[in-house]
């Protein structure tokens, strides 16, 4: 009897132990094969890998230079390239220089010549990509008898730019080469804000106004004024390449800190310019952002800017830019426009890859 009971107990223990082992194995299989559990782990890992967002601080003036930034944000290119853009609005060129030289931002959009001068003084700015060629115009009233720069010689011109500004120097060079006079010597030049100058033009207190975009489009919208000169045509007429106006400027400090973010930003920026060149449907909304709310105005602005976005960036191009800038120095003895010798490291071709 005792033997039968011992056998029975042994069998029962074997069944219990076996059952426990089987349950543990099932539990392991359930954990390892549950598609919900495995899927969640894989997705989470993937999300972590794709959400490596890098923050970049940009100093941007409202106007034409802000358009590629708007496209980056509205088209989701910032997310595509893993960027978070913090945009610091800047009011004028002086604020641009202060922001980048003070390392308040990682990049700005400006002329390169100013930073050639600053770099020789120990600053660390670096030019890493192009934006656009010069876009500027001379406008007169539509009923004016002035039809060319030749007719404007000796008369009153209004401009928002100071005499040493690159936009003015580019203007002077072209007019002198094509028409034989320096408009800032032979004309009565009045400096002021664009809206004020357009008001003076309407009243007949000045004969012409020299404008960039988007003010030039505002001037033409409504048919009150007409254009008698533009920088693109002028440089074609004198057989020179149209010089670059705006470029992307960073610092060595930001390159060390945010090299990958800047590379990704330049990719997004380049793609945004491609979109601006090809997609006409974007322009009405962009025009509204700068106070131009008519179909006519959006078309004028688009046709003015689209041909002037630059997608070329290489050493040969910059060599030609530098050679041309020194021609200007020789023509006008503009000592503050460029240093006597170009500083090393001003331009980088490693960031921009088209």
C-alpha positions in Angstrom: 0.0 0.0 0.0 2.8 2.3 1.0 4.6 1.6 -2.3 1.4 2.4 -4.3 1.1 5.7 -2.5 4.8 6.6 -3.1 4.4 5.8 -6.8 1.3 8.0 -7.0 3.0 10.9 -5.2 6.0 10.6 -7.6 3.8 10.7 -10.6 1.9 13.8 -9.3 5.1 15.6 -8.6 6.4 14.9 -12.1 3.1 16.3 -13.6 3.3 19.5 -11.4 6.9 20.1 -12.2 6.3 19.4 -15.9 3.3 21.7 -16.0 5.2 24.6 -14.4 8.0 24.2 -16.9 5.6 24.3 -19.8 3.8 27.4 -18.4 7.1 29.3 -18.1 8.1 28.3 -21.7 4.7 29.5 -23.0 5.1 32.8 -21.1 8.5 33.3 -22.7 7.2 32.5 -26.1 4.3 35.0 -25.6 6.6 37.8 -24.6 9.0 37.1 -27.5 6.4 36.6 -30.2 3.7 39.0 -29.4 3.5 41.2 -32.5 2.3 44.2 -30.6 5.2 44.1 -28.1 7.8 43.5 -30.8 6.3 46.1 -33.1 6.2 48.8 -30.5 9.9 48.2 -29.6 10.9 48.4 -33.3 8.9 51.6 -34.0 10.2 53.3 -30.8 13.8 52.6 -31.8 13.2 53.9 -35.3 11.5 57.0 -34.0 14.4 57.8 -31.8 16.8 57.4 -34.8 14.8 59.7 -37.0 14.0 62.4 -34.4 17.5 63.6 -33.9 16.4 67.2 -34.3 19.2 69.8 -34.3 18.4 73.4 -33.4 19.8 76.2 -35.6 19.4 79.9 -34.9 18.9 82.1 -38.0 19.0 85.9 -38.3 16.5 86.9 -41.0 15.3 90.2 -42.5 11.7 90.3 -43.6 11.6 90.4 -47.4 13.1 88.5 -50.3 15.7 86.8 -48.1 13.0 85.3 -45.9 11.2 83.5 -48.7 13.4 80.4 -48.8 13.0 80.1 -45.0 9.2 80.3 -45.4 9.4 77.5 -47.9 11.5 75.3 -45.7 8.9 75.7 -42.9 5.7 75.4 -44.9 7.0 72.5 -47.0 8.3 70.6 -44.0 11.9 70.6 -45.2 13.1 71.4 -41.7 11.6 68.1 -40.5 12.9 66.3 -43.6 16.4 67.3 -42.7 16.1 66.9 -39.0 16.2 70.7 -38.1 14.5 73.0 -35.7 14.9 76.6 -36.9 14.8 79.4 -34.5 14.3 82.6 -36.5 15.4 85.9 -35.1 13.8 88.8 -37.0 16.3 91.5 -38.0 15.3 95.0 -39.1 18.3 96.1 -41.2 21.9 95.3 -42.4 23.5 96.7 -39.2 21.4 94.3 -37.1 22.6 91.4 -39.3 26.2 92.3 -38.7 25.7 92.6 -35.0 23.8 89.3 -34.7 26.4 87.2 -36.5 29.6 88.9 -35.2 28.1 88.7 -31.7 27.3 85.0 -32.2 23.7 85.6 -31.3 22.7 83.4 -34.3 24.3 80.6 -36.3 23.7 82.0 -39.7 22.5 85.2 -41.5 21.9 86.2 -45.1 24.1 89.1 -46.3 26.8 90.4 -48.7 30.1 88.7 -48.4 32.4 91.7 -48.8 31.6 93.1 -45.3 32.8 89.9 -43.8 36.0 89.9 -45.8 36.8 93.2 -44.0 35.7 91.8 -40.6 37.7 88.6 -41.0 40.9 90.6 -41.4 40.1 92.3 -38.1 40.0 89.0 -36.3 36.3 88.0 -36.7 35.4 84.4 -37.6 32.7 84.7 -40.3 32.6 82.1 -43.0 30.5 82.2 -46.3 29.0 78.8 -47.0 26.4 79.1 -49.7 24.8 81.5 -52.3 21.4 83.0 -52.3 20.8 85.5 -55.2 22.3 88.0 -57.6 21.7 91.7 -57.2 18.1 92.7 -57.9 17.5 96.5 -58.0 15.8 99.1 -60.1 15.5 102.8 -60.8 11.9 103.9 -61.0 10.3 107.2 -62.2 6.7 108.3 -62.4 4.9 106.7 -65.3 4.2 110.1 -67.0 7.9 111.2 -66.6 9.9 112.2 -69.7 12.9 110.4 -68.1 13.3 107.1 -70.0 16.9 106.1 -69.3 19.7 106.7 -66.9 21.1 109.1 -69.5 18.0 111.3 -69.0 18.4 111.1 -65.3 21.9 112.6 -65.2 22.1 115.7 -62.8 18.6 115.2 -61.4 17.3 114.1 -57.9 17.6 110.4 -57.0 16.3 108.9 -53.8 17.8 105.8 -52.3 17.5 103.8 -49.0 21.2 102.8 -49.2 24.2 104.7 -47.8 27.0 105.6 -50.2 29.3 102.8 -49.0 26.6 100.1 -49.3 27.4 97.3 -51.8 24.1 97.8 -53.6 25.0 101.5 -54.2 28.6 100.6 -55.3 27.3 98.0 -57.8 24.8 100.6 -59.1 27.5 103.3 -59.5 29.9 100.9 -61.3 27.3 99.9 -63.9 26.0 103.4 -64.6 29.6 104.8 -64.9 30.6 102.0 -67.3 27.4 102.3 -69.4 26.7 106.0 -69.3 29.9 107.6 -68.3 28.9 109.3 -65.0 28.8 108.6 -61.3 25.2 109.2 -60.1 26.4 109.8 -56.6 28.6 112.7 -57.7 26.6 114.3 -60.5 23.1 113.8 -59.1 21.4 115.2 -56.1 21.1 112.1 -54.0 18.6 111.9 -51.1 18.7 109.0 -48.6 15.7 107.8 -46.7 13.3 104.9 -46.1 11.7 103.4 -49.2 8.1 104.4 -48.3 9.2 108.0 -47.7 11.1 108.2 -51.0 8.1 106.7 -52.9 5.9 109.5 -51.4 8.5 112.1 -52.5 8.4 110.6 -56.0 4.7 110.8 -56.2 4.7 114.5 -55.1 7.4 115.2 -57.7 10.0 116.3 -55.1 12.5 113.8 -56.5 12.8 112.5 -60.1 13.7 108.9 -59.5 14.1 106.3 -56.8 16.6 103.4 -56.6 15.0 100.3 -55.0 15.5 96.7 -54.2 12.8 94.0 -53.7 10.1 93.9 -52.5 9.9 97.7 -52.5 10.4 97.8 -56.3 7.4 95.6 -56.9 5.3 97.8 -54.5 6.4 100.8 -56.6 5.2 99.3 -59.9 1.9 97.8 -58.5 -1.0 100.0 -59.5 0.7 101.5 -62.6 1.9 104.8 -61.1 5.6 104.3 -61.8 7.8 102.7 -64.4 11.3 101.1 -64.4 14.0 102.8 -66.5 17.0 100.7 -65.3 17.7 97.4 -63.6 21.0 95.9 -62.5 20.6 92.6 -64.4 20.3 94.4 -67.8 23.0 96.9 -67.0 25.6 94.2 -66.3 24.6 92.4 -69.5 25.1 95.7 -71.4 28.6 96.3 -70.0 29.6 92.7 -70.6 30.0 91.7 -66.9 28.6 88.9 -64.9 25.8 89.9 -62.5 27.4 90.0 -59.1 26.2 88.0 -56.2 24.2 90.0 -53.6 23.2 87.8 -50.8 25.0 84.7 -49.4 24.7 82.4 -46.4 27.1 83.5 -43.7 28.0 81.5 -40.5 31.0 81.5 -38.1 33.8 79.1 -37.3 32.2 78.9 -33.8 28.9 77.7 -35.2 30.7 75.3 -37.6 32.4 73.7 -34.7 29.3 73.5 -32.7 26.7 72.7 -35.3 28.5 71.4 -38.4 25.9 68.7 -39.2 23.0 71.1 -38.6 24.5 73.7 -41.0 25.1 71.0 -43.6 21.4 69.9 -43.3 20.2 73.5 -43.4 22.1 74.2 -46.6 20.5 71.1 -48.2 17.0 72.3 -47.1 17.9 75.9 -48.3 19.0 74.7 -51.7 15.9 72.6 -52.1 13.7 75.5 -51.1 15.3 77.7 -53.8 14.6 75.0 -56.3 10.9 75.0 -55.3 10.8 78.8 -55.5 12.2 78.7 -59.0 9.8 76.0 -60.2 6.5 76.4 -58.3 4.7 79.6 -59.3 1.7 78.8 -57.0 3.7 79.8 -53.9 4.3 83.4 -54.8 0.9 85.0 -54.0 1.2 83.9 -50.4 4.8 85.0 -50.2 4.0 88.3 -51.7 1.2 88.9 -49.0 3.9 88.3 -46.3 5.6 91.5 -47.6 2.5 93.6 -48.1 1.8 92.8 -51.8 -1.7 91.4 -52.0 -2.5 91.6 -55.7 -2.1 89.0 -58.4 -0.3 91.6 -60.5 2.1 92.3 -57.7 2.8 88.6 -57.0 3.6 88.1 -60.7 6.0 91.1 -60.8 7.8 89.9 -57.6 8.1 86.4 -58.9 9.5 87.4 -62.3 12.0 89.7 -60.6 13.4 87.2 -58.2 13.1 83.7 -59.8 15.9 84.3 -62.4 18.2 85.6 -59.8 18.4 82.7 -57.3 21.9 81.1 -57.5 22.5 77.4 -57.2 26.1 77.4 -58.3 28.8 77.4 -55.6 32.5 76.6 -56.4 36.0 78.1 -56.2 35.9 79.3 -59.8 32.7 81.2 -59.3 34.1 82.9 -56.1 37.4 83.7 -57.9 35.4 85.7 -60.5 33.4 87.4 -57.7 36.5 88.5 -56.0 38.2 89.7 -59.2 35.1 91.8 -60.0 35.0 93.3 -56.5 38.5 94.5 -56.7 37.6 96.1 -60.1 35.1 98.2 -58.1 37.8 99.0 -55.5 40.1 100.3 -58.3 37.3 102.2 -60.0 36.1 104.1 -56.9 39.0 103.8 -54.5 36.5 102.2 -52.0 39.0 101.4 -49.2 36.3 100.0 -46.9 34.6 97.8 -49.4 37.3 95.1 -49.4 40.6 94.5 -47.5 43.9 94.9 -49.4 44.2 91.1 -49.4 41.5 88.5 -49.2 41.6 86.7 -45.8 42.1 82.9 -45.7 39.1 80.8 -44.8 36.4 83.3 -45.7 34.7 80.9 -48.1 33.9 77.2 -47.5 32.9 74.8 -50.2 32.5 71.8 -47.9 29.1 72.6 -46.6 27.2 73.2 -49.9 26.6 70.1 -51.9 24.2 70.5 -54.9 
